[in-house]
Amino acid sequence: MIARQFGRKEANKEYAPRPGAYAVIMDGQERFVAVVHNDEYFLPGGGLHEDESAADALKREIIEETGYIANIGEKIGEANEYVHSTADDTYYNRVGTFYFANIIGQSSHEVNRDHEYRWVTLDEFSPETELTSHVWAVWQALRRRQNKPMRG
């Protein structure tokens, strides 16, 4: 499967690859978990540390961003996105792998203070995120969930 590419690549800019893993955690009412940071929505997840698998990174990120322990399920797909980080003035091609995940418990780990999570619909999420790849992943998850029950 070839990864979808989102975002607009600016001319004469070098984009560093930034591998990451992200989760679509759904309930029974077509809502899913969105993490809110600096008034922007995104899916739980983030960059991989050195020698860390996508599943391990995703489990760690979900705990850090929501306080939940999750079981990582079936892969939804891969999508990359050109972004410019104003925090470090770096251009990245976010190489994202998206998975279904289920909440299986509560962690004792303290959630990042500048993050909160919300259960949202796609209509609530789409206008609040700049990450088209995340909208695409949720759309893929919803479409697949309508066709078959989730495994994992």
KESESE-253479 format. One record per residue: residue number from 1; x negated, z negated, y of N, C-alpha, C in turn; residue in three letters. Coordinates in steps of 0.2 Angstrom, whole numbers, always signed. Last residue first. Layout:
+-----+-------+-------+-------+-------+-------+-------+-------+-------+-------+------+
: pos :   n_u :   n_w :   n_v :  ca_u :  ca_w :  ca_v :   c_u :   c_w :   c_v : code :
+-----+-------+-------+-------+-------+-------+-------+-------+-------+-------+------+
: NUM :     X :     Z :     Y :     X :     Z :     Y :     X :     Z :     Y :  ALA :
...
+-----+-------+-------+-------+-------+-------+-------+-------+-------+-------+------+
This chain:
+-----+-------+-------+-------+-------+-------+-------+-------+-------+-------+------+
: pos :   n_u :   n_w :   n_v :  ca_u :  ca_w :  ca_v :   c_u :   c_w :   c_v : code :
+-----+-------+-------+-------+-------+-------+-------+-------+-------+-------+------+
: 152 :   +45 :   -87 :   -33 :   +39 :   -90 :   -30 :   +41 :   -96 :   -27 :  GLY :
: 151 :   +57 :   -74 :   -27 :   +54 :   -78 :   -32 :   +48 :   -81 :   -29 :  ARG :
: 150 :   +73 :   -72 :   -20 :   +66 :   -73 :   -19 :   +63 :   -76 :   -25 :  MET :
: 149 :   +85 :   -59 :   -26 :   +83 :   -66 :   -25 :   +75 :   -67 :   -24 :  PRO :
: 148 :   +87 :   -43 :   -17 :   +85 :   -47 :   -23 :   +84 :   -54 :   -21 :  LYS :
: 147 :   +92 :   -38 :    -6 :   +92 :   -33 :   -12 :   +90 :   -37 :   -18 :  ASN :
: 146 :   +90 :   -47 :    +4 :   +97 :   -44 :    +3 :   +98 :   -40 :    -3 :  GLN :
: 145 :   +76 :   -48 :    +4 :   +80 :   -53 :    +2 :   +88 :   -51 :    +0 :  ARG :
: 144 :   +72 :   -36 :   +10 :   +71 :   -37 :    +3 :   +75 :   -43 :    +0 :  ARG :
: 143 :   +77 :   -38 :   +23 :   +79 :   -32 :   +19 :   +78 :   -33 :   +12 :  ARG :
: 142 :   +70 :   -49 :   +27 :   +77 :   -49 :   +26 :   +80 :   -44 :   +22 :  LEU :
: 141 :   +57 :   -44 :   +26 :   +59 :   -50 :   +22 :   +66 :   -50 :   +21 :  ALA :
: 140 :   +57 :   -34 :   +36 :   +55 :   -33 :   +29 :   +58 :   -38 :   +24 :  GLN :
: 139 :   +59 :   -42 :   +47 :   +64 :   -37 :   +45 :   +63 :   -35 :   +38 :  TRP :
: 138 :   +47 :   -50 :   +47 :   +54 :   -53 :   +46 :   +59 :   -48 :   +44 :  VAL :
: 137 :   +38 :   -39 :   +49 :   +38 :   -43 :   +43 :   +44 :   -47 :   +41 :  ALA :
: 136 :   +42 :   -35 :   +62 :   +42 :   -30 :   +56 :   +42 :   -34 :   +50 :  TRP :
: 135 :   +38 :   -46 :   +69 :   +45 :   -44 :   +69 :   +46 :   -39 :   +63 :  VAL :
: 134 :   +25 :   -46 :   +67 :   +28 :   -52 :   +65 :   +36 :   -50 :   +64 :  HIS :
: 133 :   +21 :   -34 :   +74 :   +20 :   -35 :   +66 :   +24 :   -41 :   +63 :  SER :
: 132 :   +23 :   -37 :   +87 :   +28 :   -33 :   +83 :   +27 :   -33 :   +76 :  THR :
: 131 :   +22 :   -50 :   +96 :   +19 :   -48 :   +90 :   +24 :   -44 :   +86 :  LEU :
: 130 :   +27 :   -57 :  +106 :   +24 :   -51 :  +108 :   +21 :   -47 :  +102 :  GLU :
: 129 :   +43 :   -65 :  +105 :   +37 :   -64 :  +103 :   +34 :   -57 :  +105 :  THR :
: 128 :   +56 :   -65 :  +110 :   +52 :   -71 :  +112 :   +45 :   -70 :  +109 :  GLU :
: 127 :   +64 :   -56 :  +105 :   +63 :   -55 :  +112 :   +57 :   -61 :  +114 :  PRO :
: 126 :   +65 :   -60 :   +91 :   +62 :   -53 :   +93 :   +60 :   -53 :  +100 :  SER :
: 125 :   +72 :   -72 :   +88 :   +64 :   -71 :   +88 :   +61 :   -65 :   +92 :  PHE :
: 124 :   +85 :   -70 :   +89 :   +82 :   -75 :   +94 :   +75 :   -74 :   +94 :  GLU :
: 123 :   +87 :   -60 :   +79 :   +89 :   -59 :   +86 :   +86 :   -64 :   +91 :  ASP :
: 122 :   +83 :   -67 :   +68 :   +79 :   -61 :   +70 :   +80 :   -60 :   +78 :  LEU :
: 121 :   +85 :   -85 :   +71 :   +87 :   -78 :   +68 :   +82 :   -73 :   +71 :  THR :
: 120 :   +76 :  -100 :   +67 :   +79 :   -95 :   +72 :   +81 :   -89 :   +68 :  VAL :
: 119 :   +70 :  -116 :   +68 :   +74 :  -111 :   +64 :   +77 :  -106 :   +68 :  TRP :
: 118 :   +54 :  -120 :   +75 :   +62 :  -119 :   +76 :   +64 :  -115 :   +70 :  ARG :
: 117 :   +41 :  -131 :   +79 :   +44 :  -125 :   +75 :   +51 :  -126 :   +76 :  TYR :
: 116 :   +27 :  -132 :   +91 :   +33 :  -134 :   +88 :   +36 :  -129 :   +84 :  GLU :
: 115 :   +11 :  -136 :   +97 :   +15 :  -132 :   +93 :   +22 :  -136 :   +91 :  HIS :
: 114 :    +3 :  -145 :  +102 :    +5 :  -140 :  +107 :    +9 :  -135 :  +103 :  ASP :
: 113 :    -1 :  -154 :   +92 :    +3 :  -157 :   +97 :    +6 :  -151 :  +102 :  ARG :
: 112 :    +0 :  -150 :   +75 :    -3 :  -149 :   +82 :    +1 :  -150 :   +87 :  ASN :
: 111 :    +5 :  -164 :   +65 :    +6 :  -157 :   +68 :    +3 :  -156 :   +74 :  VAL :
: 110 :    -4 :  -174 :   +54 :    -1 :  -173 :   +61 :    -1 :  -166 :   +63 :  GLU :
: 109 :    +0 :  -175 :   +37 :    -4 :  -173 :   +42 :    -1 :  -172 :   +49 :  HIS :
: 108 :    +9 :  -178 :   +27 :    +7 :  -184 :   +32 :    +3 :  -182 :   +37 :  SER :
: 107 :   +22 :  -166 :   +24 :   +15 :  -168 :   +24 :   +14 :  -174 :   +29 :  SER :
: 106 :   +35 :  -163 :   +14 :   +33 :  -165 :   +20 :   +26 :  -168 :   +20 :  GLN :
: 105 :   +39 :  -149 :    +3 :   +38 :  -156 :    +5 :   +36 :  -157 :   +12 :  GLY :
: 104 :   +41 :  -136 :    +1 :   +42 :  -140 :    -5 :   +41 :  -148 :    -3 :  ILE :
: 103 :   +47 :  -121 :    +7 :   +45 :  -128 :    +9 :   +47 :  -132 :    +3 :  ILE :
: 102 :   +41 :  -106 :    +3 :   +46 :  -111 :    +2 :   +43 :  -117 :    +4 :  ASN :
: 101 :   +37 :   -89 :    +8 :   +35 :   -96 :    +7 :   +41 :  -100 :    +6 :  ALA :
: 100 :   +32 :   -72 :    +8 :   +37 :   -77 :    +7 :   +34 :   -84 :    +6 :  PHE :
:  99 :   +18 :   -66 :   +18 :   +21 :   -68 :   +12 :   +27 :   -72 :   +13 :  TYR :
:  98 :    +7 :   -54 :   +25 :   +13 :   -58 :   +26 :   +16 :   -60 :   +19 :  PHE :
:  97 :    -8 :   -52 :   +33 :    -5 :   -51 :   +26 :    +1 :   -56 :   +27 :  THR :
:  96 :   -15 :   -43 :   +46 :   -11 :   -48 :   +44 :    -8 :   -47 :   +37 :  GLY :
:  95 :   -27 :   -42 :   +57 :   -26 :   -39 :   +50 :   -22 :   -44 :   +46 :  VAL :
:  94 :   -28 :   -39 :   +73 :   -26 :   -44 :   +68 :   -24 :   -41 :   +62 :  ARG :
:  93 :   -41 :   -33 :   +81 :   -36 :   -30 :   +77 :   -34 :   -35 :   +72 :  ASN :
:  92 :   -45 :   -39 :   +97 :   -44 :   -40 :   +90 :   -39 :   -35 :   +87 :  TYR :
:  91 :   -55 :   -42 :  +111 :   -50 :   -38 :  +108 :   -50 :   -38 :  +101 :  TYR :
:  90 :   -57 :   -57 :  +121 :   -59 :   -53 :  +116 :   -53 :   -48 :  +113 :  THR :
:  89 :   -55 :   -68 :  +130 :   -56 :   -61 :  +133 :   -59 :   -56 :  +127 :  ASP :
:  88 :   -51 :   -80 :  +125 :   -58 :   -78 :  +125 :   -60 :   -71 :  +127 :  ASP :
:  87 :   -38 :   -80 :  +130 :   -41 :   -86 :  +129 :   -49 :   -85 :  +129 :  ALA :
:  86 :   -33 :   -67 :  +129 :   -35 :   -69 :  +136 :   -39 :   -76 :  +135 :  THR :
:  85 :   -35 :   -55 :  +117 :   -34 :   -63 :  +118 :   -37 :   -64 :  +125 :  SER :
:  84 :   -26 :   -42 :  +113 :   -31 :   -44 :  +118 :   -30 :   -52 :  +119 :  HIS :
:  83 :   -23 :   -33 :   +98 :   -21 :   -38 :  +103 :   -27 :   -39 :  +108 :  VAL :
:  82 :   -16 :   -23 :   +86 :   -21 :   -23 :   +91 :   -18 :   -28 :   +97 :  TYR :
:  81 :   -12 :   -27 :   +70 :    -9 :   -27 :   +77 :   -15 :   -27 :   +82 :  GLU :
:  80 :    -6 :   -23 :   +53 :   -11 :   -25 :   +58 :    -9 :   -24 :   +65 :  ASN :
:  79 :    +1 :   -29 :   +39 :    +2 :   -25 :   +45 :    -3 :   -28 :   +50 :  ALA :
:  78 :    +8 :   -29 :   +22 :    +2 :   -30 :   +27 :    +3 :   -26 :   +33 :  GLU :
:  77 :   +20 :   -39 :   +13 :   +16 :   -33 :   +15 :   +11 :   -34 :   +20 :  GLY :
:  76 :   +25 :   -49 :    +5 :   +29 :   -45 :    +9 :   +26 :   -39 :   +11 :  ILE :
:  75 :   +21 :   -57 :   -10 :   +18 :   -54 :    -4 :   +24 :   -49 :    -1 :  LYS :
:  74 :   +29 :   -72 :   -15 :   +28 :   -65 :   -16 :   +25 :   -62 :    -9 :  GLU :
:  73 :   +24 :   -88 :   -10 :   +27 :   -84 :   -14 :   +25 :   -77 :   -14 :  GLY :
:  72 :   +17 :  -104 :    -8 :   +17 :   -97 :    -6 :   +19 :   -92 :   -12 :  ILE :
:  71 :   +25 :  -119 :    -4 :   +23 :  -115 :   -10 :   +23 :  -107 :    -7 :  ASN :
:  70 :   +20 :  -131 :    +8 :   +24 :  -125 :    +6 :   +21 :  -122 :    +0 :  ALA :
:  69 :   +24 :  -145 :   +18 :   +20 :  -142 :   +13 :   +24 :  -136 :   +10 :  ILE :
:  68 :   +25 :  -146 :   +36 :   +28 :  -145 :   +29 :   +23 :  -143 :   +24 :  TYR :
:  67 :   +20 :  -146 :   +49 :   +20 :  -153 :   +45 :   +23 :  -152 :   +38 :  GLY :
:  66 :   +18 :  -135 :   +56 :   +25 :  -137 :   +55 :   +26 :  -144 :   +52 :  THR :
:  65 :    +5 :  -132 :   +58 :   +10 :  -130 :   +63 :   +17 :  -133 :   +62 :  GLU :
:  64 :    -2 :  -138 :   +47 :    -5 :  -139 :   +54 :    +1 :  -137 :   +59 :  GLU :
:  63 :    +5 :  -132 :   +36 :    +5 :  -139 :   +37 :    +3 :  -141 :   +44 :  ILE :
:  62 :    +2 :  -119 :   +38 :    +9 :  -121 :   +38 :    +9 :  -129 :   +39 :  ILE :
:  61 :   -12 :  -118 :   +37 :    -9 :  -117 :   +43 :    -1 :  -119 :   +44 :  GLU :
:  60 :   -13 :  -121 :   +23 :   -16 :  -126 :   +28 :   -13 :  -124 :   +35 :  ARG :
:  59 :    -7 :  -110 :   +17 :    -4 :  -117 :   +16 :    -7 :  -122 :   +21 :  LYS :
:  58 :   -15 :  -100 :   +22 :    -8 :  -100 :   +24 :    -5 :  -107 :   +23 :  LEU :
:  57 :   -27 :  -102 :   +16 :   -26 :  -102 :   +24 :   -19 :  -103 :   +26 :  ALA :
:  56 :   -23 :  -101 :    +3 :   -25 :  -107 :    +5 :   -25 :  -108 :   +13 :  ASP :
:  55 :   -19 :   -87 :    +3 :   -14 :   -92 :    +1 :   -17 :   -99 :    +4 :  ALA :
:  54 :   -31 :   -81 :    +7 :   -25 :   -80 :   +11 :   -20 :   -86 :    +9 :  ALA :
:  53 :   -46 :   -91 :    +4 :   -41 :   -86 :    +2 :   -35 :   -86 :    +7 :  SER :
:  52 :   -61 :   -93 :   +13 :   -54 :   -96 :   +12 :   -50 :   -90 :    +9 :  GLU :
:  51 :   -73 :   -90 :   +17 :   -73 :   -91 :   +10 :   -66 :   -95 :    +9 :  ASP :
:  50 :   -70 :   -95 :   +34 :   -75 :   -92 :   +29 :   -73 :   -95 :   +22 :  GLU :
:  49 :   -52 :   -95 :   +37 :   -59 :   -98 :   +38 :   -63 :   -95 :   +33 :  HIS :
:  48 :   -40 :   -84 :   +44 :   -44 :   -87 :   +38 :   -50 :   -89 :   +40 :  LEU :
:  47 :   -28 :   -87 :   +56 :   -34 :   -84 :   +54 :   -37 :   -88 :   +48 :  GLY :
:  46 :   -11 :   -90 :   +52 :   -16 :   -89 :   +56 :   -22 :   -86 :   +53 :  GLY :
:  45 :    +6 :   -97 :   +52 :    +0 :   -94 :   +49 :    -5 :   -93 :   +54 :  GLY :
:  44 :   +23 :   -94 :   +56 :   +18 :   -99 :   +54 :   +12 :   -95 :   +50 :  PRO :
:  43 :   +26 :   -81 :   +68 :   +27 :   -84 :   +61 :   +21 :   -89 :   +60 :  LEU :
:  42 :   +30 :   -85 :   +85 :   +26 :   -82 :   +80 :   +28 :   -85 :   +73 :  PHE :
:  41 :   +34 :   -86 :  +103 :   +36 :   -87 :   +96 :   +31 :   -83 :   +91 :  TYR :
:  40 :   +28 :   -94 :  +117 :   +29 :   -88 :  +113 :   +30 :   -90 :  +106 :  GLU :
:  39 :   +26 :  -106 :  +125 :   +33 :  -102 :  +125 :   +33 :   -95 :  +122 :  ASP :
:  38 :   +15 :  -111 :  +119 :   +15 :  -108 :  +125 :   +21 :  -104 :  +127 :  ASN :
:  37 :   +22 :  -109 :  +103 :   +16 :  -111 :  +106 :   +16 :  -107 :  +113 :  HIS :
:  36 :   +32 :  -111 :   +89 :   +32 :  -110 :   +97 :   +26 :  -113 :  +100 :  VAL :
:  35 :   +36 :  -103 :   +74 :   +32 :  -108 :   +78 :   +31 :  -106 :   +85 :  VAL :
:  34 :   +50 :  -101 :   +65 :   +46 :   -98 :   +70 :   +42 :  -104 :   +73 :  ALA :
:  33 :   +58 :   -99 :   +50 :   +54 :  -104 :   +54 :   +50 :  -100 :   +58 :  VAL :
:  32 :   +74 :   -91 :   +49 :   +67 :   -92 :   +47 :   +64 :   -97 :   +52 :  PHE :
:  31 :   +90 :   -87 :   +43 :   +86 :   -90 :   +48 :   +79 :   -91 :   +45 :  ARG :
:  30 :  +100 :   -83 :   +33 :   +96 :   -78 :   +37 :   +92 :   -80 :   +43 :  GLU :
:  29 :  +104 :   -94 :   +27 :  +108 :   -91 :   +32 :  +105 :   -86 :   +36 :  GLN :
:  28 :   +96 :  -101 :   +19 :  +101 :   -97 :   +16 :  +105 :   -94 :   +21 :  GLY :
:  27 :   +79 :   -99 :   +26 :   +85 :  -103 :   +23 :   +90 :   -99 :   +20 :  ASP :
:  26 :   +62 :   -94 :   +24 :   +69 :   -93 :   +26 :   +74 :   -98 :   +23 :  MET :
:  25 :   +47 :   -91 :   +30 :   +50 :   -96 :   +27 :   +58 :   -96 :   +29 :  ILE :
:  24 :   +35 :   -80 :   +30 :   +42 :   -80 :   +32 :   +45 :   -85 :   +27 :  VAL :
:  23 :   +18 :   -83 :   +35 :   +23 :   -84 :   +31 :   +30 :   -83 :   +34 :  ALA :
:  22 :    +2 :   -75 :   +35 :    +8 :   -77 :   +39 :   +13 :   -78 :   +34 :  TYR :
:  21 :   -16 :   -74 :   +38 :   -10 :   -74 :   +33 :    -4 :   -77 :   +37 :  ALA :
:  20 :   -29 :   -63 :   +44 :   -25 :   -69 :   +44 :   -19 :   -68 :   +39 :  GLY :
:  19 :   -44 :   -56 :   +51 :   -40 :   -57 :   +45 :   -35 :   -63 :   +46 :  PRO :
:  18 :   -48 :   -47 :   +63 :   -47 :   -54 :   +62 :   -42 :   -55 :   +57 :  ARG :
:  17 :   -60 :   -35 :   +69 :   -55 :   -37 :   +64 :   -54 :   -44 :   +63 :  PRO :
:  16 :   -62 :   -31 :   +86 :   -65 :   -35 :   +80 :   -59 :   -36 :   +75 :  ALA :
:  15 :   -62 :   -17 :   +95 :   -58 :   -22 :   +92 :   -61 :   -25 :   +86 :  TYR :
:  14 :   -69 :   -11 :  +110 :   -70 :   -12 :  +103 :   -65 :   -18 :  +100 :  GLU :
:  13 :   -63 :    +1 :  +121 :   -63 :    -6 :  +119 :   -64 :    -6 :  +112 :  LYS :
:  12 :   -60 :   +14 :  +125 :   -67 :   +11 :  +127 :   -67 :    +4 :  +125 :  ASN :
:  11 :   -42 :   +12 :  +127 :   -48 :   +16 :  +127 :   -55 :   +12 :  +128 :  ALA :
:  10 :   -33 :    +1 :  +117 :   -35 :    +3 :  +124 :   -42 :    +7 :  +123 :  GLU :
:   9 :   -20 :    +3 :  +106 :   -27 :    +2 :  +107 :   -30 :    +5 :  +113 :  LYS :
:   8 :    -6 :    -6 :  +104 :    -9 :    +0 :  +107 :   -16 :    -2 :  +109 :  ARG :
:   7 :    +3 :   -11 :   +90 :    +0 :   -12 :   +96 :    -3 :    -6 :   +98 :  GLY :
:   6 :    +1 :    -9 :   +72 :    +5 :   -10 :   +78 :    +1 :   -11 :   +84 :  PHE :
:   5 :    +1 :    -1 :   +57 :    -3 :    -3 :   +62 :    +1 :    -3 :   +68 :  GLN :
:   4 :    +3 :    -6 :   +39 :    +6 :    -3 :   +46 :    +1 :    -5 :   +51 :  ARG :
:   3 :    -8 :    -3 :   +26 :    -5 :    -8 :   +31 :    -3 :    -4 :   +37 :  ALA :
:   2 :    -3 :    +5 :   +11 :    -7 :    +5 :   +17 :    -4 :    +1 :   +22 :  ILE :
:   1 :    -4 :    +0 :    -6 :    +0 :    +0 :    +0 :    -4 :    +0 :    +6 :  MET :
+-----+-------+-------+-------+-------+-------+-------+-------+-------+-------+------+
